[in-house]
């Protein structure tokens, strides 16, 4: 049996009561990356053309969490 779904759904309801526990590894990674000085992460390497790059701290958090 499949779940019922609506193709024409016009809104997406989020549960804001959901949160990560205080001892979750994602919070540890976020705190670790936030403790790195910004001048280490923010060396100016922006290209003159193309799509704007993502913030290096966010990319590092994603990389560490995925590992």
PDB file of N, CA, C and O in Angstrom:
ATOM      1  N   UNK A   1       0.843  -1.160   0.000  1.00  0.00           N
ATOM      2  CA  UNK A   1       0.000   0.000   0.000  1.00  0.00           C
ATOM      3  C   UNK A   1       0.899   1.238   0.000  1.00  0.00           C
ATOM      4  O   UNK A   1       1.900   1.278   0.716  1.00  0.00           O
ATOM      5  N   UNK A   2       0.553   2.225  -0.784  1.00  0.00           N
ATOM      6  CA  UNK A   2       1.320   3.461  -0.887  1.00  0.00           C
ATOM      7  C   UNK A   2       0.683   4.559  -0.049  1.00  0.00           C
ATOM      8  O   UNK A   2      -0.512   4.516   0.242  1.00  0.00           O
ATOM      9  N   UNK A   3       1.485   5.537   0.334  1.00  0.00           N
ATOM     10  CA  UNK A   3       0.962   6.685   1.061  1.00  0.00           C
ATOM     11  C   UNK A   3       0.187   7.581   0.109  1.00  0.00           C
ATOM     12  O   UNK A   3       0.511   7.677  -1.075  1.00  0.00           O
ATOM     13  N   UNK A   4      -0.829   8.229   0.632  1.00  0.00           N
ATOM     14  CA  UNK A   4      -1.565   9.206  -0.158  1.00  0.00           C
ATOM     15  C   UNK A   4      -0.724  10.464  -0.302  1.00  0.00           C
ATOM     16  O   UNK A   4      -0.061  10.882   0.647  1.00  0.00           O
ATOM     17  N   UNK A   5      -0.746  11.059  -1.465  1.00  0.00           N
ATOM     18  CA  UNK A   5      -0.028  12.304  -1.690  1.00  0.00           C
ATOM     19  C   UNK A   5      -0.840  13.186  -2.615  1.00  0.00           C
ATOM     20  O   UNK A   5      -1.707  12.713  -3.350  1.00  0.00           O
ATOM     21  N   UNK A   6      -0.546  14.475  -2.566  1.00  0.00           N
ATOM     22  CA  UNK A   6      -1.251  15.451  -3.378  1.00  0.00           C
ATOM     23  C   UNK A   6      -0.257  16.106  -4.317  1.00  0.00           C
ATOM     24  O   UNK A   6       0.715  16.713  -3.868  1.00  0.00           O
ATOM     25  N   UNK A   7      -0.490  15.992  -5.606  1.00  0.00           N
ATOM     26  CA  UNK A   7       0.407  16.594  -6.591  1.00  0.00           C
ATOM     27  C   UNK A   7       0.279  18.110  -6.565  1.00  0.00           C
ATOM     28  O   UNK A   7       1.277  18.809  -6.741  1.00  0.00           O
ATOM     29  N   UNK A   8      -0.903  18.628  -6.352  1.00  0.00           N
ATOM     30  CA  UNK A   8      -1.141  20.064  -6.396  1.00  0.00           C
ATOM     31  C   UNK A   8      -0.975  20.754  -5.050  1.00  0.00           C
ATOM     32  O   UNK A   8      -1.597  21.790  -4.814  1.00  0.00           O
ATOM     33  N   UNK A   9      -0.156  20.207  -4.166  1.00  0.00           N
ATOM     34  CA  UNK A   9       0.031  20.812  -2.852  1.00  0.00           C
ATOM     35  C   UNK A   9       0.662  22.194  -2.991  1.00  0.00           C
ATOM     36  O   UNK A   9       1.674  22.350  -3.675  1.00  0.00           O
ATOM     37  N   UNK A  10       0.071  23.193  -2.349  1.00  0.00           N
ATOM     38  CA  UNK A  10       0.557  24.563  -2.499  1.00  0.00           C
ATOM     39  C   UNK A  10       1.311  25.075  -1.282  1.00  0.00           C
ATOM     40  O   UNK A  10       1.817  26.197  -1.311  1.00  0.00           O
ATOM     41  N   UNK A  11       1.401  24.297  -0.225  1.00  0.00           N
ATOM     42  CA  UNK A  11       2.142  24.744   0.948  1.00  0.00           C
ATOM     43  C   UNK A  11       2.864  23.567   1.584  1.00  0.00           C
ATOM     44  O   UNK A  11       2.471  22.411   1.426  1.00  0.00           O
ATOM     45  N   UNK A  12       3.911  23.887   2.294  1.00  0.00           N
ATOM     46  CA  UNK A  12       4.723  22.880   2.967  1.00  0.00           C
ATOM     47  C   UNK A  12       4.780  23.248   4.437  1.00  0.00           C
ATOM     48  O   UNK A  12       5.306  24.304   4.790  1.00  0.00           O
ATOM     49  N   UNK A  13       4.256  22.407   5.285  1.00  0.00           N
ATOM     50  CA  UNK A  13       4.183  22.692   6.711  1.00  0.00           C
ATOM     51  C   UNK A  13       5.394  22.073   7.398  1.00  0.00           C
ATOM     52  O   UNK A  13       5.646  20.874   7.279  1.00  0.00           O
ATOM     53  N   UNK A  14       6.140  22.909   8.120  1.00  0.00           N
ATOM     54  CA  UNK A  14       7.304  22.436   8.862  1.00  0.00           C
ATOM     55  C   UNK A  14       6.971  22.330  10.341  1.00  0.00           C
ATOM     56  O   UNK A  14       6.219  23.143  10.879  1.00  0.00           O
ATOM     57  N   UNK A  15       7.530  21.333  10.984  1.00  0.00           N
ATOM     58  CA  UNK A  15       7.367  21.175  12.418  1.00  0.00           C
ATOM     59  C   UNK A  15       8.525  21.898  13.102  1.00  0.00           C
ATOM     60  O   UNK A  15       9.643  21.384  13.129  1.00  0.00           O
ATOM     61  N   UNK A  16       8.272  23.074  13.651  1.00  0.00           N
ATOM     62  CA  UNK A  16       9.320  23.863  14.292  1.00  0.00           C
ATOM     63  C   UNK A  16       9.662  23.357  15.685  1.00  0.00           C
ATOM     64  O   UNK A  16      10.616  23.841  16.293  1.00  0.00           O
ATOM     65  N   UNK A  17       8.917  22.407  16.198  1.00  0.00           N
ATOM     66  CA  UNK A  17       9.209  21.855  17.515  1.00  0.00           C
ATOM     67  C   UNK A  17      10.327  20.825  17.457  1.00  0.00           C
ATOM     68  O   UNK A  17      10.861  20.433  18.495  1.00  0.00           O
ATOM     69  N   UNK A  18      10.688  20.381  16.252  1.00  0.00           N
ATOM     70  CA  UNK A  18      11.752  19.402  16.100  1.00  0.00           C
ATOM     71  C   UNK A  18      13.093  20.100  16.242  1.00  0.00           C
ATOM     72  O   UNK A  18      13.288  21.188  15.700  1.00  0.00           O
ATOM     73  N   UNK A  19      13.986  19.505  16.940  1.00  0.00           N
ATOM     74  CA  UNK A  19      15.317  20.088  17.110  1.00  0.00           C
ATOM     75  C   UNK A  19      16.333  19.001  17.393  1.00  0.00           C
ATOM     76  O   UNK A  19      15.985  17.889  17.791  1.00  0.00           O
ATOM     77  N   UNK A  20      17.570  19.334  17.186  1.00  0.00           N
ATOM     78  CA  UNK A  20      18.634  18.385  17.473  1.00  0.00           C
ATOM     79  C   UNK A  20      18.910  18.368  18.971  1.00  0.00           C
ATOM     80  O   UNK A  20      18.863  19.414  19.617  1.00  0.00           O
ATOM     81  N   UNK A  21      19.197  17.203  19.530  1.00  0.00           N
ATOM     82  CA  UNK A  21      19.576  17.158  20.943  1.00  0.00           C
ATOM     83  C   UNK A  21      20.874  17.940  21.172  1.00  0.00           C
ATOM     84  O   UNK A  21      21.667  18.122  20.248  1.00  0.00           O
ATOM     85  N   UNK A  22      21.079  18.391  22.389  1.00  0.00           N
ATOM     86  CA  UNK A  22      22.271  19.182  22.699  1.00  0.00           C
ATOM     87  C   UNK A  22      23.565  18.395  22.501  1.00  0.00           C
ATOM     88  O   UNK A  22      24.613  18.996  22.262  1.00  0.00           O
ATOM     89  N   UNK A  23      23.519  17.080  22.594  1.00  0.00           N
ATOM     90  CA  UNK A  23      24.733  16.275  22.456  1.00  0.00           C
ATOM     91  C   UNK A  23      24.876  15.655  21.065  1.00  0.00           C
ATOM     92  O   UNK A  23      25.643  14.706  20.901  1.00  0.00           O
ATOM     93  N   UNK A  24      24.169  16.158  20.072  1.00  0.00           N
ATOM     94  CA  UNK A  24      24.238  15.628  18.706  1.00  0.00           C
ATOM     95  C   UNK A  24      25.555  16.034  18.053  1.00  0.00           C
ATOM     96  O   UNK A  24      26.062  17.129  18.293  1.00  0.00           O
ATOM     97  N   UNK A  25      26.107  15.145  17.226  1.00  0.00           N
ATOM     98  CA  UNK A  25      27.399  15.396  16.586  1.00  0.00           C
ATOM     99  C   UNK A  25      27.357  16.614  15.665  1.00  0.00           C
ATOM    100  O   UNK A  25      28.382  17.268  15.471  1.00  0.00           O
ATOM    101  N   UNK A  26      26.214  16.926  15.105  1.00  0.00           N
ATOM    102  CA  UNK A  26      26.104  18.097  14.229  1.00  0.00           C
ATOM    103  C   UNK A  26      26.363  19.387  15.004  1.00  0.00           C
ATOM    104  O   UNK A  26      26.953  20.322  14.462  1.00  0.00           O
ATOM    105  N   UNK A  27      25.934  19.450  16.254  1.00  0.00           N
ATOM    106  CA  UNK A  27      26.208  20.635  17.077  1.00  0.00           C
ATOM    107  C   UNK A  27      27.695  20.740  17.397  1.00  0.00           C
ATOM    108  O   UNK A  27      28.242  21.843  17.421  1.00  0.00           O
ATOM    109  N   UNK A  28      28.354  19.616  17.642  1.00  0.00           N
ATOM    110  CA  UNK A  28      29.793  19.610  17.907  1.00  0.00           C
ATOM    111  C   UNK A  28      30.564  20.117  16.692  1.00  0.00           C
ATOM    112  O   UNK A  28      31.476  20.933  16.828  1.00  0.00           O
ATOM    113  N   UNK A  29      30.199  19.635  15.509  1.00  0.00           N
ATOM    114  CA  UNK A  29      30.856  20.071  14.275  1.00  0.00           C
ATOM    115  C   UNK A  29      30.627  21.557  14.051  1.00  0.00           C
ATOM    116  O   UNK A  29      31.558  22.279  13.695  1.00  0.00           O
ATOM    117  N   UNK A  30      29.419  22.018  14.252  1.00  0.00           N
ATOM    118  CA  UNK A  30      29.109  23.428  14.051  1.00  0.00           C
ATOM    119  C   UNK A  30      29.902  24.310  15.016  1.00  0.00           C
ATOM    120  O   UNK A  30      30.441  25.341  14.614  1.00  0.00           O
ATOM    121  N   UNK A  31      29.974  23.913  16.274  1.00  0.00           N
ATOM    122  CA  UNK A  31      30.738  24.691  17.256  1.00  0.00           C
ATOM    123  C   UNK A  31      32.224  24.694  16.924  1.00  0.00           C
ATOM    124  O   UNK A  31      32.901  25.709  17.089  1.00  0.00           O
ATOM    125  N   UNK A  32      32.733  23.550  16.453  1.00  0.00           N
ATOM    126  CA  UNK A  32      34.144  23.466  16.087  1.00  0.00           C
ATOM    127  C   UNK A  32      34.469  24.406  14.931  1.00  0.00           C
ATOM    128  O   UNK A  32      35.442  25.158  14.997  1.00  0.00           O
ATOM    129  N   UNK A  33      33.666  24.368  13.878  1.00  0.00           N
ATOM    130  CA  UNK A  33      33.922  25.220  12.714  1.00  0.00           C
ATOM    131  C   UNK A  33      33.732  26.692  13.084  1.00  0.00           C
ATOM    132  O   UNK A  33      34.473  27.549  12.602  1.00  0.00           O
ATOM    133  N   UNK A  34      32.756  26.989  13.926  1.00  0.00           N
ATOM    134  CA  UNK A  34      32.542  28.374  14.353  1.00  0.00           C
ATOM    135  C   UNK A  34      33.695  28.899  15.198  1.00  0.00           C
ATOM    136  O   UNK A  34      33.892  30.111  15.283  1.00  0.00           O
ATOM    137  N   UNK A  35      34.464  28.002  15.828  1.00  0.00           N
ATOM    138  CA  UNK A  35      35.595  28.437  16.653  1.00  0.00           C
ATOM    139  C   UNK A  35      36.834  28.767  15.821  1.00  0.00           C
ATOM    140  O   UNK A  35      37.777  29.363  16.341  1.00  0.00           O
ATOM    141  N   UNK A  36      36.852  28.395  14.552  1.00  0.00           N
ATOM    142  CA  UNK A  36      37.982  28.703  13.672  1.00  0.00           C
ATOM    143  C   UNK A  36      37.930  30.188  13.327  1.00  0.00           C
ATOM    144  O   UNK A  36      36.874  30.691  12.942  1.00  0.00           O
ATOM    145  N   UNK A  37      39.049  30.898  13.457  1.00  0.00           N
ATOM    146  CA  UNK A  37      39.045  32.335  13.130  1.00  0.00           C
ATOM    147  C   UNK A  37      38.614  32.582  11.682  1.00  0.00           C
ATOM    148  O   UNK A  37      38.983  31.835  10.775  1.00  0.00           O
ATOM    149  N   UNK A  38      37.835  33.632  11.485  1.00  0.00           N
ATOM    150  CA  UNK A  38      37.290  33.933  10.162  1.00  0.00           C
ATOM    151  C   UNK A  38      38.372  34.261   9.144  1.00  0.00           C
ATOM    152  O   UNK A  38      38.197  33.992   7.955  1.00  0.00           O
ATOM    153  N   UNK A  39      39.489  34.838   9.587  1.00  0.00           N
ATOM    154  CA  UNK A  39      40.530  35.179   8.615  1.00  0.00           C
ATOM    155  C   UNK A  39      41.183  33.937   8.023  1.00  0.00           C
ATOM    156  O   UNK A  39      41.759  34.006   6.937  1.00  0.00           O
ATOM    157  N   UNK A  40      41.104  32.805   8.715  1.00  0.00           N
ATOM    158  CA  UNK A  40      41.622  31.548   8.166  1.00  0.00           C
ATOM    159  C   UNK A  40      40.683  31.022   7.085  1.00  0.00           C
ATOM    160  O   UNK A  40      41.133  30.516   6.056  1.00  0.00           O
ATOM    161  N   UNK A  41      39.388  31.144   7.320  1.00  0.00           N
ATOM    162  CA  UNK A  41      38.396  30.612   6.383  1.00  0.00           C
ATOM    163  C   UNK A  41      38.111  31.536   5.214  1.00  0.00           C
ATOM    164  O   UNK A  41      37.736  31.073   4.137  1.00  0.00           O
ATOM    165  N   UNK A  42      38.280  32.825   5.410  1.00  0.00           N
ATOM    166  CA  UNK A  42      37.799  33.779   4.421  1.00  0.00           C
ATOM    167  C   UNK A  42      38.904  34.417   3.590  1.00  0.00           C
ATOM    168  O   UNK A  42      38.903  35.630   3.383  1.00  0.00           O
ATOM    169  N   UNK A  43      39.836  33.617   3.117  1.00  0.00           N
ATOM    170  CA  UNK A  43      40.793  34.155   2.161  1.00  0.00           C
ATOM    171  C   UNK A  43      40.026  34.495   0.892  1.00  0.00           C
ATOM    172  O   UNK A  43      39.206  33.700   0.431  1.00  0.00           O
ATOM    173  N   UNK A  44      40.284  35.666   0.326  1.00  0.00           N
ATOM    174  CA  UNK A  44      39.515  36.123  -0.831  1.00  0.00           C
ATOM    175  C   UNK A  44      39.891  35.315  -2.069  1.00  0.00           C
ATOM    176  O   UNK A  44      40.954  35.516  -2.655  1.00  0.00           O
ATOM    177  N   UNK A  45      39.018  34.413  -2.452  1.00  0.00           N
ATOM    178  CA  UNK A  45      39.259  33.574  -3.631  1.00  0.00           C
ATOM    179  C   UNK A  45      38.053  33.607  -4.564  1.00  0.00           C
ATOM    180  O   UNK A  45      37.800  32.649  -5.295  1.00  0.00           O
ATOM    181  N   UNK A  46      37.318  34.701  -4.538  1.00  0.00           N
ATOM    182  CA  UNK A  46      36.125  34.814  -5.369  1.00  0.00           C
ATOM    183  C   UNK A  46      36.509  35.045  -6.825  1.00  0.00           C
ATOM    184  O   UNK A  46      37.400  35.837  -7.130  1.00  0.00           O
ATOM    185  N   UNK A  47      35.836  34.354  -7.694  1.00  0.00           N
ATOM    186  CA  UNK A  47      36.059  34.528  -9.130  1.00  0.00           C
ATOM    187  C   UNK A  47      35.277  35.745  -9.617  1.00  0.00           C
ATOM    188  O   UNK A  47      34.252  36.110  -9.041  1.00  0.00           O
ATOM    189  N   UNK A  48      35.769  36.356 -10.670  1.00  0.00           N
ATOM    190  CA  UNK A  48      35.100  37.536 -11.218  1.00  0.00           C
ATOM    191  C   UNK A  48      33.848  37.165 -11.999  1.00  0.00           C
ATOM    192  O   UNK A  48      32.952  37.994 -12.164  1.00  0.00           O
ATOM    193  N   UNK A  49      33.778  35.934 -12.479  1.00  0.00           N
ATOM    194  CA  UNK A  49      32.624  35.499 -13.258  1.00  0.00           C
ATOM    195  C   UNK A  49      32.026  34.252 -12.627  1.00  0.00           C
ATOM    196  O   UNK A  49      32.636  33.613 -11.770  1.00  0.00           O
ATOM    197  N   UNK A  50      30.839  33.928 -13.062  1.00  0.00           N
ATOM    198  CA  UNK A  50      30.193  32.703 -12.606  1.00  0.00           C
ATOM    199  C   UNK A  50      29.314  32.916 -11.389  1.00  0.00           C
ATOM    200  O   UNK A  50      29.096  34.037 -10.929  1.00  0.00           O
ATOM    201  N   UNK A  51      28.825  31.813 -10.895  1.00  0.00           N
ATOM    202  CA  UNK A  51      27.918  31.827  -9.759  1.00  0.00           C
ATOM    203  C   UNK A  51      28.681  32.178  -8.482  1.00  0.00           C
ATOM    204  O   UNK A  51      29.831  31.766  -8.329  1.00  0.00           O
ATOM    205  N   UNK A  52      28.070  32.928  -7.565  1.00  0.00           N
ATOM    206  CA  UNK A  52      28.737  33.235  -6.297  1.00  0.00           C
ATOM    207  C   UNK A  52      29.025  31.953  -5.517  1.00  0.00           C
ATOM    208  O   UNK A  52      28.220  31.021  -5.520  1.00  0.00           O
ATOM    209  N   UNK A  53      30.155  31.915  -4.863  1.00  0.00           N
ATOM    210  CA  UNK A  53      30.543  30.715  -4.128  1.00  0.00           C
ATOM    211  C   UNK A  53      29.805  30.628  -2.797  1.00  0.00           C
ATOM    212  O   UNK A  53      29.280  31.623  -2.297  1.00  0.00           O
ATOM    213  N   UNK A  54      29.775  29.433  -2.240  1.00  0.00           N
ATOM    214  CA  UNK A  54      29.175  29.225  -0.924  1.00  0.00           C
ATOM    215  C   UNK A  54      30.172  29.647   0.146  1.00  0.00           C
ATOM    216  O   UNK A  54      31.379  29.680  -0.092  1.00  0.00           O
ATOM    217  N   UNK A  55      29.658  29.968   1.320  1.00  0.00           N
ATOM    218  CA  UNK A  55      30.522  30.384   2.416  1.00  0.00           C
ATOM    219  C   UNK A  55      31.414  29.209   2.828  1.00  0.00           C
ATOM    220  O   UNK A  55      30.917  28.094   2.983  1.00  0.00           O
ATOM    221  N   UNK A  56      32.713  29.435   3.007  1.00  0.00           N
ATOM    222  CA  UNK A  56      33.633  28.344   3.341  1.00  0.00           C
ATOM    223  C   UNK A  56      33.281  27.620   4.640  1.00  0.00           C
ATOM    224  O   UNK A  56      33.499  26.413   4.744  1.00  0.00           O
ATOM    225  N   UNK A  57      32.746  28.325   5.625  1.00  0.00           N
ATOM    226  CA  UNK A  57      32.388  27.671   6.882  1.00  0.00           C
ATOM    227  C   UNK A  57      31.255  26.673   6.673  1.00  0.00           C
ATOM    228  O   UNK A  57      31.279  25.582   7.242  1.00  0.00           O
ATOM    229  N   UNK A  58      30.277  27.030   5.873  1.00  0.00           N
ATOM    230  CA  UNK A  58      29.166  26.119   5.584  1.00  0.00           C
ATOM    231  C   UNK A  58      29.671  24.890   4.836  1.00  0.00           C
ATOM    232  O   UNK A  58      29.268  23.765   5.133  1.00  0.00           O
ATOM    233  N   UNK A  59      30.551  25.109   3.868  1.00  0.00           N
ATOM    234  CA  UNK A  59      31.089  23.985   3.097  1.00  0.00           C
ATOM    235  C   UNK A  59      31.910  23.051   3.987  1.00  0.00           C
ATOM    236  O   UNK A  59      31.852  21.832   3.821  1.00  0.00           O
ATOM    237  N   UNK A  60      32.675  23.610   4.929  1.00  0.00           N
ATOM    238  CA  UNK A  60      33.457  22.785   5.848  1.00  0.00           C
ATOM    239  C   UNK A  60      32.545  21.989   6.772  1.00  0.00           C
ATOM    240  O   UNK A  60      32.822  20.824   7.058  1.00  0.00           O
ATOM    241  N   UNK A  61      31.464  22.598   7.240  1.00  0.00           N
ATOM    242  CA  UNK A  61      30.510  21.882   8.090  1.00  0.00           C
ATOM    243  C   UNK A  61      29.884  20.713   7.339  1.00  0.00           C
ATOM    244  O   UNK A  61      29.737  19.623   7.893  1.00  0.00           O
ATOM    245  N   UNK A  62      29.519  20.935   6.093  1.00  0.00           N
ATOM    246  CA  UNK A  62      28.928  19.864   5.283  1.00  0.00           C
ATOM    247  C   UNK A  62      29.931  18.747   5.067  1.00  0.00           C
ATOM    248  O   UNK A  62      29.592  17.570   5.187  1.00  0.00           O
ATOM    249  N   UNK A  63      31.163  19.111   4.749  1.00  0.00           N
ATOM    250  CA  UNK A  63      32.207  18.115   4.506  1.00  0.00           C
ATOM    251  C   UNK A  63      32.471  17.275   5.751  1.00  0.00           C
ATOM    252  O   UNK A  63      32.543  16.049   5.664  1.00  0.00           O
ATOM    253  N   UNK A  64      32.613  17.913   6.898  1.00  0.00           N
ATOM    254  CA  UNK A  64      32.885  17.176   8.132  1.00  0.00           C
ATOM    255  C   UNK A  64      31.699  16.318   8.550  1.00  0.00           C
ATOM    256  O   UNK A  64      31.888  15.195   9.018  1.00  0.00           O
ATOM    257  N   UNK A  65      30.488  16.820   8.390  1.00  0.00           N
ATOM    258  CA  UNK A  65      29.319  16.033   8.770  1.00  0.00           C
ATOM    259  C   UNK A  65      29.145  14.830   7.852  1.00  0.00           C
ATOM    260  O   UNK A  65      28.745  13.757   8.302  1.00  0.00           O
ATOM    261  N   UNK A  66      29.442  15.004   6.571  1.00  0.00           N
ATOM    262  CA  UNK A  66      29.299  13.896   5.621  1.00  0.00           C
ATOM    263  C   UNK A  66      30.355  12.826   5.845  1.00  0.00           C
ATOM    264  O   UNK A  66      30.137  11.653   5.540  1.00  0.00           O
ATOM    265  N   UNK A  67      31.502  13.234   6.381  1.00  0.00           N
ATOM    266  CA  UNK A  67      32.582  12.278   6.594  1.00  0.00           C
ATOM    267  C   UNK A  67      32.230  11.373   7.744  1.00  0.00           C
ATOM    268  O   UNK A  67      33.009  10.487   8.093  1.00  0.00           O
TER     269      UNK A  67
END
